[in-house]
Amino acid sequence: MTAELVRGQNHTLPQTRLEIRVSAGSPVVAGATLGDENGTVRGVEWIAHPGAHRLPGLEVSRQAAAGHRLAVDLEALPDEVHRVTVLLALPTGAGGPTRFGATAAPFVAVTGLDGTEIATFTLTGLDAESAVSALELYRRQGAWKVRAVGQGYAAGLAEMLADQGLAGAAELAASIQEAVARSLARSAAPPPPRTPEGDRVRHASGPSDAHPPTAPQPQPTAHPSPAPQPAAPAHPPTGTDPGTQTAPAAPTAAGPINYAHPRRQHAAPPPPPPAAPPAEPGQAPQPVAGDATGWSMDERLYNQIWGMFEDLARAAAAYRSAEDFAESRMGQELDRSLSDPRNRIGGTGDRAREEARAKRDELIARAREVLDRDLAQLAAEAAVVEPALPAAYAGWDNPVWHAHRIPMELPMALRIGDLHLPERTDLRIPLLVRLPLERGIWVDSGRTASEAAALMDTDRLRRLAMETAVLHAARLLAVYPPGEFSVHVIDPAGSAAGSLAPLVDAGVLAGPPAAGPGGVASVLAHLTRRVDLVQMAVRAGAADALPPDLDTGEQLLVVNDFPHGFDDRAVTQLRYLADEGPPVGVHLLMVADREDASAYGPVLDPLWRSLLRITPVADNHLADPWVGHAWTYEPPATPPGSRVLEQVLAAVTAARRAAGR
């Protein structure tokens, strides 16, 4: 699986014979320097560039081009070499751009000799820089790794070489540019943009294009595992189940995310609507709702939400990596400056510290400017997208619910909350899960689930958890065609009567909430029988042989206060439904405190891990494996005093009556 790196991130190299492929929006000069165990470049003989393109174990291009392939054989490098740094620079006097900010962000991939990508890095956030240290291959404890660097230099190639400690950097930089100018070879034309099917159209000022993560999906655990299933981190924003399922279409680890709707044709979808022209020349285009590819506006919005999640993750990761890099660089500079005991006190030491801190602050400030720009663009996009969302993707405060009509076709996904990062808490990305559900949901009613939950009264927390479950059940009922979705409830002690009142009063449940051991056993036996019969019919290819009284629509089982009222047999049936139910249309929505189930020991751990865990209060337990962010999940809620829930359930009842169900 390809590792998509961000600044400062590293990845182990599984082989030593490699290609480094560079793709840029305009011709660039590519080179590489060799460093010893301290990262020092010992002389010009340790630099591969167009004027001296071959070193032992290393070969670079002899011309400026928009595409490069650098050959690296790590085993053939001299024993003293512990680092290979790949450098990119804009050629001077060629009539092209003079800064990277004026061209498309360079893309670098480390591949095997067969072209298989091992790690990739898109150098976003560059502006006035005309040279950049793209990435480095380094030896650590006998193994080679690759690290994304992305350090730019406004003064160009000379400053970059001087930063690596090379004497005569200005003279060498001039000779490299002269060799490029003398080259008779033609620069390659820029490669076509990397736009895998389903990838959204990017805004000019937003994060650069790149392959979507293989699978961000928020996990059912409170820590990155990996995990965003983000269905998007639950599928965070788009997903199949938080954490990631990346699905914004349930992705697989072996390839890019598949955004195709299961019932759609596989031909290429029509292009997205054109972006609005910028207000003034040079400005970024104004955000447009539905600017991703897709067969319908719903599908375009779905893919756009995933793109927004991806962009927010990249922007935050780049900023955090820049902060770490700045701190690390300051430490290295201080170590070099103060390695001589004579410089540790007095004016020399003080100046060294001040200069190092000033450089660190400058790097962080520049990174913050880029982050603020990207966040502002995303906030503007969110302001346009949110009002345009269909009911299945919209928050309960969206006016679309007041005119909602029960659809005749199942939507692609369902919103189960929002996600945000601490860099900007008011920038919320809808958390979508794909439909039909690919796994169940566990609404955690325990006070040990988070710090916020620990501060709440137990009864209030459990009430909030059940109210959250009711909102999810109501939304599912509202987006499924009439008669194609049924909700069963197990409430052993009847403690959730108040929270369940909207569903009961509207008459949308398949039957009264089951209470007591007998009620629990009856509902579980009914759903277990349905799973068994449908599985046998599917395997035998005999769907017509199903009993006429069997409801073949999707089924949701809401369980409150688990494991109260459950004996060993009931627990076994519940685990069976969690494992075998989703493929044949039976899904779980658990409302429970894991601590209450601890008496069953490890027998319930598989159940806990198989479900998407969400909370009735805001909590940052959803993690994506792509960049390791801890996303704060905001549960759904209706506006205070609103009767939108009752209105939606009334529409469900009316649609069922009209359909004769």
VEXDREN-2710 file (C-alpha; in Angstrom, 1 decimal):
% VEXDREN-2710
k/r/px/py/pz
1/MET/0.0/0.0/0.0
2/THR/1.3/3.5/-0.9
3/ALA/2.2/5.7/2.0
4/GLU/1.0/9.3/1.4
5/LEU/3.4/11.4/3.4
6/VAL/3.1/14.9/4.8
7/ARG/5.9/17.2/6.0
8/GLY/8.0/15.5/8.6
9/GLN/6.4/12.1/8.2
10/ASN/8.7/9.1/7.5
11/HIS/8.2/5.6/6.1
12/THR/10.3/2.5/6.0
13/LEU/11.7/1.5/2.6
14/PRO/11.1/-2.2/1.8
15/GLN/13.9/-2.3/-0.9
16/THR/17.2/-0.6/-1.7
17/ARG/16.9/-0.2/-5.5
18/LEU/14.5/2.6/-6.1
19/GLU/13.3/5.3/-8.5
20/ILE/12.3/8.7/-7.4
21/ARG/9.8/10.2/-9.8
22/VAL/9.1/13.9/-9.9
23/SER/6.1/15.5/-11.5
24/ALA/5.9/19.3/-11.6
25/GLY/3.7/21.9/-13.3
26/SER/6.7/23.5/-15.1
27/PRO/10.3/22.4/-15.8
28/VAL/12.4/22.0/-12.7
29/VAL/16.0/21.1/-12.0
30/ALA/16.4/17.9/-10.0
31/GLY/19.4/16.9/-8.0
32/ALA/20.5/15.1/-4.9
33/THR/23.1/15.5/-2.2
34/LEU/24.8/12.8/-0.1
35/GLY/25.2/13.3/3.6
36/ASP/27.2/11.5/6.3
37/GLU/25.9/10.4/9.7
38/ASN/25.7/14.1/10.8
39/GLY/23.9/15.1/7.6
40/THR/27.0/16.9/6.3
41/VAL/27.7/17.2/2.6
42/ARG/31.5/16.8/2.5
43/GLY/32.1/18.5/-0.9
44/VAL/30.9/19.0/-4.4
45/GLU/31.8/15.4/-5.2
46/TRP/28.8/14.4/-3.0
47/ILE/26.3/16.2/-5.1
48/ALA/24.5/14.8/-8.2
49/HIS/23.2/17.5/-10.6
50/PRO/22.8/18.2/-14.3
51/GLY/26.5/19.1/-14.6
52/ALA/27.6/15.9/-12.8
53/HIS/24.6/13.6/-13.1
54/ARG/26.1/10.3/-11.8
55/LEU/27.6/9.2/-8.5
56/PRO/28.0/5.7/-7.1
57/GLY/24.5/4.5/-6.4
58/LEU/22.8/7.6/-7.7
59/GLU/21.9/9.1/-11.1
60/VAL/19.9/12.2/-11.9
61/SER/18.6/14.0/-15.0
62/ARG/20.9/16.2/-17.0
63/GLN/18.3/18.8/-17.9
64/ALA/15.4/20.8/-16.6
65/ALA/12.1/19.0/-17.1
66/ALA/8.5/18.7/-15.8
67/GLY/9.0/15.0/-15.2
68/HIS/12.1/13.3/-13.7
69/ARG/13.2/9.8/-12.8
70/LEU/16.1/9.6/-10.4
71/ALA/17.8/6.2/-10.0
72/VAL/19.0/5.2/-6.5
73/ASP/20.8/2.1/-5.4
74/LEU/21.2/2.4/-1.6
75/GLU/23.5/-0.6/-1.3
76/ALA/25.9/0.9/-3.9
77/LEU/26.4/4.2/-1.9
78/PRO/29.7/4.7/-0.1
79/ASP/29.7/3.4/3.4
80/GLU/30.1/6.9/4.8
81/VAL/26.8/8.0/3.3
82/HIS/23.8/7.9/5.6
83/ARG/21.5/10.4/3.8
84/VAL/20.3/11.2/0.3
85/THR/18.4/14.5/-0.1
86/VAL/16.4/15.1/-3.2
87/LEU/16.5/18.8/-4.4
88/LEU/14.3/20.6/-6.8
89/ALA/15.0/24.1/-8.2
90/LEU/13.4/26.3/-10.8
91/PRO/15.8/27.1/-13.7
92/THR/16.9/30.7/-14.0
93/GLY/16.6/32.7/-17.2
94/ALA/14.3/30.2/-18.9
95/GLY/11.3/32.5/-19.1
96/GLY/9.3/30.2/-16.8
97/PRO/8.0/30.8/-13.2
98/THR/10.5/32.2/-10.7
99/ARG/8.7/30.9/-7.6
100/PHE/7.0/27.6/-6.9
101/GLY/3.9/29.4/-5.7
102/ALA/3.2/30.4/-9.3
103/THR/3.0/26.8/-10.6
104/ALA/1.3/23.5/-9.6
105/ALA/2.6/21.9/-6.4
106/PRO/5.4/19.4/-7.3
107/PHE/4.7/15.7/-6.6
108/VAL/7.4/13.2/-5.6
109/ALA/7.0/9.4/-5.5
110/VAL/9.4/6.8/-4.3
111/THR/8.8/3.6/-6.3
112/GLY/10.3/0.2/-6.9
113/LEU/11.9/-0.6/-10.2
114/ASP/8.6/-2.0/-11.4
115/GLY/6.9/1.3/-10.9
116/THR/5.0/0.3/-7.7
117/GLU/4.7/3.4/-5.5
118/ILE/6.1/3.0/-2.0
119/ALA/5.6/6.6/-0.7
120/THR/4.4/9.8/-2.2
121/PHE/4.6/13.4/-1.1
122/THR/2.9/16.5/-2.6
123/LEU/4.9/19.7/-1.8
124/THR/2.0/22.0/-0.8
125/GLY/2.3/25.4/0.8
126/LEU/5.2/26.7/-1.3
127/ASP/5.1/30.4/-2.3
128/ALA/8.1/32.6/-2.9
129/GLU/10.6/29.7/-2.8
130/SER/12.5/28.9/-6.0
131/ALA/14.3/25.8/-4.6
132/VAL/13.2/23.1/-2.2
133/SER/14.5/20.1/-0.3
134/ALA/11.8/17.6/-1.3
135/LEU/12.5/14.5/0.6
136/GLU/15.4/12.5/2.1
137/LEU/16.3/8.9/2.3
138/TYR/18.2/8.1/5.5
139/ARG/19.7/5.2/7.3
140/ARG/18.5/4.5/10.8
141/GLN/19.7/1.4/12.8
142/GLY/20.6/-0.4/9.7
143/ALA/17.4/0.2/7.8
144/TRP/16.6/2.9/5.2
145/LYS/13.6/5.2/5.5
146/VAL/12.2/8.1/3.5
147/ARG/11.1/11.3/5.1
148/ALA/9.0/14.1/3.5
149/VAL/10.9/17.4/4.0
150/GLY/9.4/20.1/1.8
151/GLN/11.7/22.9/3.1
152/GLY/11.8/25.8/0.6
153/TYR/14.3/28.5/0.0
154/ALA/13.4/31.9/-1.4
155/ALA/17.0/32.7/-2.3
156/GLY/17.1/29.6/-4.5
157/LEU/19.6/26.9/-5.1
158/ALA/22.6/28.7/-3.6
159/GLU/20.8/29.2/-0.2
160/MET/19.7/25.6/-0.2
161/LEU/23.2/24.2/-0.8
162/ALA/24.6/26.6/1.8
163/ASP/22.1/25.4/4.3
164/GLN/23.6/21.9/3.9
165/GLY/26.9/23.2/4.9
166/LEU/28.5/23.3/1.4
167/ALA/31.4/25.7/0.9
168/GLY/31.2/27.6/-2.4
169/ALA/27.4/27.0/-2.6
170/ALA/26.9/30.1/-4.8
171/GLU/29.5/29.1/-7.3
172/LEU/28.1/25.6/-7.6
173/ALA/24.6/26.8/-7.9
174/ALA/25.6/29.1/-10.8
175/SER/27.4/26.2/-12.5
176/ILE/24.4/24.0/-12.2
177/GLN/22.1/26.6/-13.8
178/GLU/24.7/27.2/-16.5
179/ALA/24.7/23.5/-17.3
180/VAL/21.0/23.5/-17.5
181/ALA/21.0/26.5/-19.9
182/ARG/23.6/24.8/-22.1
183/SER/21.6/21.5/-22.3
184/LEU/20.4/20.7/-25.8
185/ALA/17.8/18.4/-24.5
186/ARG/14.2/19.6/-24.4
187/SER/12.3/19.8/-21.2
188/ALA/9.4/17.4/-21.0
189/ALA/5.9/18.8/-21.2
190/PRO/4.0/19.0/-17.9
191/PRO/2.2/15.7/-17.2
192/PRO/-1.6/15.6/-17.1
193/PRO/-3.1/16.4/-13.7
194/ARG/-3.4/13.4/-11.3
195/THR/-7.2/13.0/-11.2
196/PRO/-8.2/9.4/-10.3
197/GLU/-11.8/8.6/-10.9
198/GLY/-13.9/10.0/-8.1
199/ASP/-11.4/12.6/-6.9
200/ARG/-12.9/16.0/-6.4
201/VAL/-12.0/19.1/-8.3
202/ARG/-9.7/21.2/-6.2
203/HIS/-9.8/24.9/-5.8
204/ALA/-6.8/26.9/-7.0
205/SER/-5.9/28.1/-3.5
206/GLY/-6.8/25.0/-1.7
207/PRO/-4.6/22.0/-0.9
208/SER/-3.0/20.4/-3.9
209/ASP/-4.4/17.3/-5.6
210/ALA/-3.3/13.9/-4.6
211/HIS/-4.6/10.4/-4.4
212/PRO/-7.2/10.0/-1.7
213/PRO/-6.2/8.1/1.4
214/THR/-6.6/4.4/1.1
215/ALA/-9.0/4.3/4.0
216/PRO/-9.7/6.8/6.6
217/GLN/-12.4/5.7/8.8
218/PRO/-12.9/6.5/12.4
219/GLN/-12.4/3.4/14.6
220/PRO/-14.6/2.1/17.3
221/THR/-11.8/2.7/19.7
222/ALA/-10.7/5.9/21.3
223/HIS/-7.2/5.8/19.8
224/PRO/-5.9/5.5/16.2
225/SER/-5.5/2.0/15.4
226/PRO/-5.5/2.4/12.4
227/ALA/-8.8/3.5/11.9
228/PRO/-12.3/7.7/9.5
229/GLN/-13.6/2.8/8.9
230/PRO/-14.0/9.5/8.4
231/ALA/-17.3/6.5/6.6
232/ALA/-15.4/9.1/6.5
233/PRO/-13.5/9.2/9.8
234/ALA/-16.5/7.1/10.2
235/HIS/-16.2/7.6/7.2
236/PRO/-15.4/10.8/8.7
237/PRO/-17.1/12.8/6.6
238/THR/-17.9/10.4/4.0
239/GLY/-17.8/7.2/4.8
240/THR/-18.9/4.1/5.6
241/ASP/-18.3/4.1/9.2
242/PRO/-16.3/6.5/10.9
243/GLY/-12.9/5.9/11.2
244/THR/-13.0/5.2/7.9
245/GLN/-14.2/3.0/5.8
246/THR/-13.1/5.5/3.6
247/ALA/-15.8/5.3/1.7
248/PRO/-17.0/7.7/1.4
249/ALA/-17.5/4.6/-0.2
250/ALA/-15.9/1.9/1.7
251/PRO/-12.4/1.7/0.4
252/THR/-10.2/-1.2/0.4
253/ALA/-6.6/-1.2/1.5
254/ALA/-5.5/-2.5/-1.8
255/GLY/-6.5/0.5/-4.0
256/PRO/-8.0/3.9/-4.2
257/ILE/-11.3/4.8/-2.7
258/ASN/-14.2/3.6/-4.8
259/TYR/-16.8/6.3/-4.9
260/ALA/-19.1/4.4/-7.2
261/HIS/-22.7/3.9/-6.0
262/PRO/-23.5/0.2/-5.9
263/ARG/-26.5/0.7/-8.2
264/ARG/-24.9/3.1/-10.6
265/GLN/-23.5/2.3/-14.0
266/HIS/-19.7/2.0/-14.2
267/ALA/-19.2/4.4/-17.1
268/ALA/-17.4/7.6/-16.4
269/PRO/-19.7/10.2/-14.7
270/PRO/-20.4/13.6/-16.2
271/PRO/-18.0/16.3/-15.2
272/PRO/-18.8/18.6/-12.3
273/PRO/-20.3/22.0/-12.9
274/PRO/-17.7/24.7/-13.8
275/ALA/-16.4/26.7/-10.9
276/ALA/-17.5/30.3/-10.6
277/PRO/-15.0/32.7/-12.1
278/PRO/-12.8/34.6/-9.5
279/ALA/-14.1/38.0/-8.4
280/GLU/-10.8/39.6/-9.5
281/PRO/-7.9/38.3/-11.6
282/GLY/-5.5/36.2/-9.5
283/GLN/-8.0/35.3/-6.9
284/ALA/-9.2/31.8/-6.1
285/PRO/-12.5/30.8/-7.7
286/GLN/-15.5/31.1/-5.5
287/PRO/-16.6/27.8/-3.9
288/VAL/-19.4/25.9/-5.7
289/ALA/-21.6/23.3/-4.2
290/GLY/-21.2/20.0/-6.0
291/ASP/-17.9/20.6/-7.6
292/ALA/-16.8/17.0/-7.5
293/THR/-17.5/14.3/-10.1
294/GLY/-20.6/12.1/-9.8
295/TRP/-23.8/11.0/-11.6
296/SER/-26.1/13.2/-9.6
297/MET/-25.9/16.2/-7.4
298/ASP/-26.1/14.0/-4.3
299/GLU/-23.1/12.0/-5.4
300/ARG/-21.2/15.1/-6.2
301/LEU/-21.9/16.6/-2.8
302/TYR/-20.9/13.3/-1.2
303/ASN/-17.6/13.3/-3.0
304/GLN/-17.1/17.0/-2.3
305/ILE/-17.6/16.4/1.5
306/TRP/-14.9/13.7/1.4
307/GLY/-12.6/16.1/-0.4
308/MET/-13.2/18.7/2.3
309/PHE/-12.3/16.2/5.0
310/GLU/-9.2/15.2/3.1
311/ASP/-8.2/18.9/2.6
312/LEU/-8.7/19.7/6.2
313/ALA/-6.6/16.7/7.3
314/ARG/-3.8/17.6/4.9
315/ALA/-3.8/21.3/5.9
316/ALA/-3.7/20.5/9.6
317/ALA/-1.1/17.8/9.1
318/ALA/1.1/20.1/7.1
319/TYR/1.0/22.8/9.7
320/ARG/1.7/20.4/12.6
321/SER/4.6/18.9/10.6
322/ALA/6.0/22.4/9.9
323/GLU/5.9/23.2/13.6
324/ASP/7.7/20.0/14.4
325/PHE/10.3/20.7/11.7
326/ALA/10.9/24.2/12.9
327/GLU/11.4/23.0/16.5
328/SER/13.7/20.2/15.3
329/ARG/15.7/22.6/13.1
330/MET/16.1/25.1/15.9
331/GLY/17.5/22.3/18.1
332/GLN/19.9/21.2/15.5
333/GLU/21.2/24.7/14.8
334/LEU/21.6/25.3/18.5
335/ASP/23.5/22.1/18.9
336/ARG/25.9/23.0/16.1
337/SER/26.3/26.6/17.3
338/LEU/26.9/25.7/20.9
339/SER/28.9/22.6/20.4
340/ASP/32.0/24.7/21.2
341/PRO/31.9/25.4/25.0
342/ARG/33.4/28.8/24.3
343/ASN/30.1/29.8/22.5
344/ARG/27.8/28.7/25.3
345/ILE/28.0/31.8/27.4
346/GLY/28.3/35.5/26.5
347/GLY/27.2/37.3/23.4
348/THR/27.9/34.6/20.9
349/GLY/25.7/32.1/22.6
350/ASP/22.9/34.6/23.1
351/ARG/23.0/35.6/19.4
352/ALA/22.9/32.0/18.3
353/ARG/19.9/31.3/20.4
354/GLU/18.1/34.4/19.3
355/GLU/18.8/33.7/15.6
356/ALA/17.7/30.1/15.9
357/ARG/14.4/31.1/17.7
358/ALA/13.8/33.8/15.2
359/LYS/14.2/31.4/12.3
360/ARG/11.9/28.9/14.1
361/ASP/9.2/31.6/14.6
362/GLU/9.5/32.7/11.0
363/LEU/9.0/29.1/9.7
364/ILE/6.0/28.6/12.0
365/ALA/4.5/32.0/11.0
366/ARG/4.8/31.1/7.4
367/ALA/3.1/27.8/8.0
368/ARG/0.3/29.4/9.9
369/GLU/-0.3/31.8/7.0
370/VAL/-0.7/28.9/4.7
371/LEU/-3.0/27.1/7.2
372/ASP/-5.1/30.2/7.7
373/ARG/-5.5/30.6/3.9
374/ASP/-6.5/26.9/3.5
375/LEU/-8.9/27.0/6.4
376/ALA/-10.5/30.2/5.1
377/GLN/-11.1/28.6/1.8
378/LEU/-12.6/25.5/3.4
379/ALA/-14.8/27.6/5.6
380/ALA/-16.1/29.4/2.5
381/GLU/-16.7/26.1/0.8
382/ALA/-18.6/24.7/3.9
383/ALA/-20.8/27.8/3.9
384/VAL/-21.8/27.1/0.4
385/VAL/-22.1/23.3/0.6
386/GLU/-24.1/23.0/3.9
387/PRO/-27.3/24.8/2.6
388/ALA/-27.2/22.7/-0.6
389/LEU/-27.1/19.3/1.2
390/PRO/-30.0/16.9/0.7
391/ALA/-31.9/15.8/3.8
392/ALA/-29.8/12.6/4.3
393/TYR/-26.6/14.7/4.5
394/ALA/-28.1/17.8/6.2
395/GLY/-28.0/18.7/9.9
396/TRP/-31.3/18.8/11.8
397/ASP/-31.2/22.6/11.7
398/ASN/-31.2/22.7/7.9
399/PRO/-34.5/24.0/6.5
400/VAL/-34.5/21.2/4.0
401/TRP/-36.1/19.0/6.7
402/HIS/-39.2/21.2/6.9
403/ALA/-40.1/20.3/3.3
404/HIS/-38.8/16.8/3.4
405/ARG/-40.6/14.1/1.5
406/ILE/-39.9/10.4/2.0
407/PRO/-37.8/9.4/-1.1
408/MET/-38.5/6.6/-3.5
409/GLU/-34.8/5.7/-3.8
410/LEU/-32.1/5.0/-1.1
411/PRO/-29.5/7.8/-0.8
412/MET/-25.8/7.1/-0.9
413/ALA/-25.1/8.0/2.7
414/LEU/-26.4/9.3/6.0
415/ARG/-25.1/12.0/8.3
416/ILE/-24.5/10.8/11.8
417/GLY/-22.8/13.9/13.2
418/ASP/-19.9/16.3/12.5
419/LEU/-16.1/16.3/12.8
420/HIS/-13.7/19.0/13.5
421/LEU/-10.0/19.6/14.5
422/PRO/-8.6/21.9/17.1
423/GLU/-7.0/24.2/14.5
424/ARG/-10.5/25.6/13.8
425/THR/-13.4/24.2/15.9
426/ASP/-16.1/26.1/14.0
427/LEU/-15.1/24.4/10.7
428/ARG/-17.3/21.3/10.8
429/ILE/-17.2/18.4/8.3
430/PRO/-20.3/16.3/8.0
431/LEU/-19.7/12.7/9.2
432/LEU/-21.4/10.4/6.7
433/VAL/-21.8/6.7/6.7
434/ARG/-22.6/4.7/3.5
435/LEU/-26.0/3.1/3.0
436/PRO/-26.9/0.4/3.5
437/LEU/-25.0/0.3/6.7
438/GLU/-21.9/-1.8/6.6
439/ARG/-21.6/-2.2/10.4
440/GLY/-23.6/-1.3/13.4
441/ILE/-23.2/1.6/15.8
442/TRP/-22.5/1.7/19.6
443/VAL/-23.7/4.9/21.3
444/ASP/-21.5/4.9/24.4
445/SER/-23.5/5.9/27.5
446/GLY/-20.6/5.3/30.0
447/ARG/-19.1/8.1/32.1
448/THR/-15.6/6.6/31.5
449/ALA/-16.0/7.2/27.7
450/SER/-14.5/10.7/27.8
451/GLU/-13.7/13.6/30.1
452/ALA/-16.9/15.4/29.1
453/ALA/-18.9/12.3/29.9
454/ALA/-17.2/11.9/33.3
455/LEU/-18.5/15.3/34.4
456/MET/-22.1/14.4/33.6
457/ASP/-24.8/12.8/35.8
458/THR/-25.2/9.1/34.9
459/ASP/-28.9/9.3/34.3
460/ARG/-28.6/12.4/32.1
461/LEU/-25.8/10.8/30.1
462/ARG/-27.9/7.7/29.5
463/ARG/-30.9/9.8/28.5
464/LEU/-28.7/11.8/26.0
465/ALA/-27.4/8.5/24.6
466/MET/-30.8/7.1/24.0
467/GLU/-32.0/10.4/22.5
468/THR/-29.0/10.3/20.1
469/ALA/-30.0/6.8/19.1
470/VAL/-33.6/7.9/18.4
471/LEU/-32.4/10.7/16.2
472/HIS/-30.3/8.2/14.2
473/ALA/-33.3/5.8/13.9
474/ALA/-35.6/8.6/12.8
475/ARG/-33.2/9.7/10.1
476/LEU/-32.9/6.2/8.7
477/LEU/-36.6/5.9/8.6
478/ALA/-36.9/9.2/6.8
479/VAL/-34.4/8.5/4.1
480/TYR/-35.5/4.9/3.2
481/PRO/-38.4/4.4/0.7
482/PRO/-41.7/3.6/2.5
483/GLY/-41.8/0.1/3.8
484/GLU/-38.2/-0.7/3.1
485/PHE/-36.9/-0.1/6.7
486/SER/-38.2/-1.3/10.0
487/VAL/-37.1/-0.5/13.5
488/HIS/-37.2/-2.9/16.5
489/VAL/-36.4/-1.8/20.0
490/ILE/-35.3/-3.7/23.1
491/ASP/-35.7/-1.8/26.3
492/PRO/-35.5/-4.5/29.0
493/ALA/-36.4/-2.3/32.0
494/GLY/-38.5/0.3/30.1
495/SER/-36.1/3.0/31.2
496/ALA/-36.0/4.7/27.8
497/ALA/-39.8/5.3/27.6
498/GLY/-39.4/9.0/27.5
499/SER/-36.7/9.1/24.9
500/LEU/-38.6/6.6/22.7
501/ALA/-41.8/8.5/22.9
502/PRO/-41.4/10.2/19.4
503/LEU/-41.0/6.9/17.7
504/VAL/-43.8/5.2/19.7
505/ASP/-46.3/8.1/19.3
506/ALA/-45.7/8.3/15.5
507/GLY/-46.3/4.5/15.2
508/VAL/-43.2/3.9/13.1
509/LEU/-41.8/1.0/15.2
510/ALA/-42.2/-2.6/14.0
511/GLY/-43.8/-3.4/17.4
512/PRO/-43.9/-2.1/21.0
513/PRO/-40.4/-1.8/22.7
514/ALA/-39.6/-5.3/24.0
515/ALA/-39.2/-5.5/27.8
516/GLY/-38.1/-8.2/30.2
517/PRO/-36.2/-11.4/29.3
518/GLY/-39.2/-12.8/27.3
519/GLY/-39.4/-9.7/25.1
520/VAL/-35.6/-9.8/24.5
521/ALA/-35.7/-13.4/23.6
522/SER/-38.6/-12.9/21.2
523/VAL/-37.1/-10.1/19.2
524/LEU/-33.7/-11.7/19.0
525/ALA/-35.2/-15.0/17.8
526/HIS/-37.3/-13.2/15.1
527/LEU/-34.2/-11.3/13.7
528/THR/-31.9/-14.4/14.0
529/ARG/-34.5/-16.4/12.0
530/ARG/-34.6/-13.7/9.3
531/VAL/-30.8/-13.7/9.0
532/ASP/-30.7/-17.5/8.8
533/LEU/-33.4/-17.7/6.1
534/VAL/-32.1/-15.0/3.9
535/GLN/-28.5/-16.4/4.1
536/MET/-29.8/-19.9/3.1
537/ALA/-31.9/-18.4/0.2
538/VAL/-28.9/-16.4/-1.1
539/ARG/-26.5/-19.3/-0.9
540/ALA/-29.0/-21.6/-2.7
541/GLY/-30.1/-19.0/-5.2
542/ALA/-33.7/-19.5/-4.1
543/ALA/-34.9/-16.1/-3.0
544/ASP/-38.4/-17.0/-4.2
545/ALA/-38.6/-19.7/-1.6
546/LEU/-38.6/-17.3/1.3
547/PRO/-41.7/-17.4/3.5
548/PRO/-44.4/-14.9/2.4
549/ASP/-44.5/-13.4/5.9
550/LEU/-40.8/-12.6/6.0
551/ASP/-40.0/-8.9/5.8
552/THR/-37.1/-8.6/3.4
553/GLY/-36.6/-4.9/4.0
554/GLU/-33.7/-3.5/6.0
555/GLN/-34.1/-4.0/9.8
556/LEU/-32.6/-2.0/12.6
557/LEU/-32.4/-3.3/16.2
558/VAL/-32.1/-0.6/18.8
559/VAL/-30.8/-2.1/22.1
560/ASN/-31.0/0.0/25.3
561/ASP/-29.1/-0.7/28.6
562/PHE/-27.2/-3.7/27.3
563/PRO/-26.5/-6.2/28.9
564/HIS/-29.5/-5.9/31.3
565/GLY/-32.1/-8.5/30.5
566/PHE/-29.6/-10.6/28.4
567/ASP/-28.7/-14.1/29.3
568/ASP/-25.8/-16.0/27.7
569/ARG/-28.0/-17.2/24.8
570/ALA/-29.2/-13.7/24.1
571/VAL/-25.6/-12.4/24.1
572/THR/-24.6/-15.0/21.6
573/GLN/-27.5/-14.1/19.3
574/LEU/-26.6/-10.5/19.5
575/ARG/-23.0/-11.2/18.5
576/TYR/-24.4/-13.3/15.7
577/LEU/-26.5/-10.4/14.4
578/ALA/-23.6/-8.0/14.6
579/ASP/-21.4/-10.3/12.5
580/GLU/-23.8/-11.9/10.1
581/GLY/-26.7/-9.3/10.0
582/PRO/-25.3/-6.4/7.9
583/PRO/-24.8/-8.3/4.6
584/VAL/-28.5/-9.5/4.7
585/GLY/-30.0/-6.2/6.0
586/VAL/-30.1/-6.5/9.8
587/HIS/-28.2/-3.8/11.7
588/LEU/-27.5/-3.0/15.4
589/LEU/-27.8/0.3/17.2
590/MET/-26.5/-0.3/20.7
591/VAL/-26.9/2.1/23.6
592/ALA/-24.7/0.8/26.3
593/ASP/-21.9/1.4/28.8
594/ARG/-19.0/-0.9/28.1
595/GLU/-18.2/-1.0/31.8
596/ASP/-21.7/-2.5/32.5
597/ALA/-20.8/-5.4/30.1
598/SER/-17.5/-6.1/31.8
599/ALA/-18.9/-9.1/33.7
600/TYR/-19.0/-11.0/30.4
601/GLY/-15.2/-10.5/30.1
602/PRO/-13.5/-10.7/26.7
603/VAL/-16.6/-12.4/25.1
604/LEU/-17.9/-9.0/24.2
605/ASP/-14.7/-7.5/22.9
606/PRO/-15.4/-8.6/19.3
607/LEU/-18.8/-7.0/19.5
608/TRP/-17.3/-3.8/20.8
609/ARG/-14.6/-3.7/18.1
610/SER/-17.0/-4.6/15.3
611/LEU/-19.3/-1.6/15.9
612/LEU/-18.7/2.1/15.2
613/ARG/-18.5/3.8/18.6
614/ILE/-19.9/7.3/18.9
615/THR/-20.8/9.4/21.9
616/PRO/-23.8/11.5/23.0
617/VAL/-21.4/14.3/23.9
618/ALA/-18.6/15.9/21.9
619/ASP/-15.4/13.7/22.1
620/ASN/-12.2/13.4/20.2
621/HIS/-12.1/9.6/20.0
622/LEU/-12.4/9.1/16.3
623/ALA/-9.0/8.6/14.6
624/ASP/-7.9/8.3/11.0
625/PRO/-4.9/6.1/10.1
626/TRP/-3.8/8.3/7.2
627/VAL/-2.3/11.2/9.2
628/GLY/-3.2/10.1/12.7
629/HIS/-5.5/13.0/13.6
630/ALA/-7.8/12.7/16.6
631/TRP/-11.1/14.1/15.2
632/THR/-13.7/15.5/17.6
633/TYR/-17.1/14.0/17.0
634/GLU/-20.2/16.2/17.5
635/PRO/-23.4/14.1/17.9
636/PRO/-26.5/15.2/16.0
637/ALA/-29.0/17.4/17.8
638/THR/-32.3/19.1/17.0
639/PRO/-32.5/22.9/17.6
640/PRO/-33.9/23.8/21.0
641/GLY/-37.7/24.0/20.9
642/SER/-37.8/22.6/17.4
643/ARG/-40.5/20.1/16.4
644/VAL/-38.5/18.9/13.3
645/LEU/-38.3/15.4/14.7
646/GLU/-42.0/15.0/15.1
647/GLN/-42.6/16.5/11.6
648/VAL/-40.2/14.1/10.0
649/LEU/-41.8/11.1/11.7
650/ALA/-45.2/12.3/10.8
651/ALA/-44.0/12.3/7.1
652/VAL/-42.8/8.7/7.5
653/THR/-46.2/7.6/8.8
654/ALA/-48.0/9.4/6.0
655/ALA/-45.8/7.9/3.4
656/ARG/-46.4/4.4/4.7
657/ARG/-50.1/4.9/4.7
658/ALA/-50.0/6.2/1.1
659/ALA/-48.0/3.2/0.1
660/GLY/-50.4/0.9/1.9
661/ARG/-47.7/-0.4/4.3
END
